[in-house]
Amino acid sequence: MAVYEGVWDCTSCGTKAVRGSLRACSACGAPRADDVKFYLPKDAPVVTDQAQLAAAKAGEDWYCEHCGGGSKATQPDCVQCGAPRGSSKGHSAAKQEEAARRARAAGAPVLPAGAGSGKPAGKLALGLCAVLFLLFLSCCCLMAIFGGPKDVTVQVASKQWDRAQEVEVYKTVVEEGWDVPAGGRMQRQEKRVHHTVRVLDHTERRTRTVQVQTGSRRVKSGVRDLGNGHFEDEYRDEPTYGSKTESYTEDVYRDDPRYQQWYWWEIEKWVAEPNRTARASGSDDEPRWPEVKVSGDKERPGPKTENYRLILAGPESKSYTFPLDEGRWRSFTKGQTLVASIQGDEVKDVHPPEVEKR
């Protein structure tokens, strides 16, 4: 596993990227702080010097509980005051986290490991926020142009209505189906497929290609802070896969038909008479039903239908049709000014200008 020399920043003079193996700033000579945070530049060199490798792998630096001075793991006594190592605390990940916590509490920015040679995380976050904000504004603009309905001032050019009523005749008709209703006189019948049932027909031997684990390989997963200005590659086991062909048995099904009798029958019933629907229409304010003419006891007035709509004149000579129920239709007058909620070419609703739309 490769070992790299990291760097640290001097808190006394602000010098960046001081070599991790140095115990004092190369610019001002100030000793490395006990809460120093090492980081690894992208272009950090691999350590090849055997003495430096031995020092790097010896363990974390330790800090004297008497004077706070830092010493290498191979040094039994404090290089600053000479006190024995004893119960001094190591420069561990927990110590780094505590230093970061104190910095956050003081309002100072805390950079992640490895961030010293790149852009600060804060700038990256601000850039991402700016991009997301621009995307949000773009979506809002598109919705304003193409999305939701818009209010347009219109006038009621005309009010139109249509009414219709069928004429029904009681006569003999021929119907068909699976069951003959009461009063029906069966004419003929035949067997038809009513439904199908899925049943097992046979089994077949088939092959398929499947992925199987063939072993594992060591892959680099990151770097580990050695706590003494150096970093070491970390690895993890990653499974490797290959393919193989295997045989298997698959059930094959068929759909078996199930038959029932299909009937035709005659029956007397009221039915709408083709081409005898009475209709009335107009553009006045008093819609009326058409006159329905029937004769004898074998004919009668049938179901009624009615439709009401406003023809609205908009800006730029545009015309809109707005269907509505009779009650609302009667509440509007020809020539009245309205506000129409329009999406595309469709009128969603109308209301008088003085009434705030909800």
Sequence and secondary structure as in RCSB ss.txt:
>XXXX:A:sequence
MAVYEGVWDCTSCGTKAVRGSLRACSACGAPRADDVKFYLPKDAPVVTDQAQLAAAKAGEDWYCEHCGGGSKATQ
PDCVQCGAPRGSSKGHSAAKQEEAARRARAAGAPVLPAGAGSGKPAGKLALGLCAVLFLLFLSCCCLMAIFGGPK
DVTVQVASKQWDRAQEVEVYKTVVEEGWDVPAGGRMQRQEKRVHHTVRVLDHTERRTRTVQVQTGSRRVKSGVRD
LGNGHFEDEYRDEPTYGSKTESYTEDVYRDDPRYQQWYWWEIEKWVAEPNRTARASGSDDEPRWPEVKVSGDKER
PGPKTENYRLILAGPESKSYTFPLDEGRWRSFTKGQTLVASIQGDEVKDVHPPEVEKR
>XXXX:A:secstr
  EEE EE  TTT    EETT SB TTT  B  TT   B  TT  B   HHHHHHHHT   EE TTT  EE TT 
SB TTT  B TT  B  HHHHHHHHHHHHHTT     TT TTS  HHHHHHHHHHHHHHHHHHHHHHIIIIIS E
EEEEEEEEEEEEEEEEEEEEEEEEEEESS  TT EEEEEEEEEEEEEEEEEEEEEEEEEEEEEEEEEEEEEEEEE
 SSSEEEEEEEEEEEEEEEEEEEEEEEEEEEEEEEEEEEEEEEEEEE TT  EEEEESSS          STTEE
EEEEEEEEEEEEE GGG EEEEEE HHHHHH  TT EEEEEEETTEEEEEE TTS   
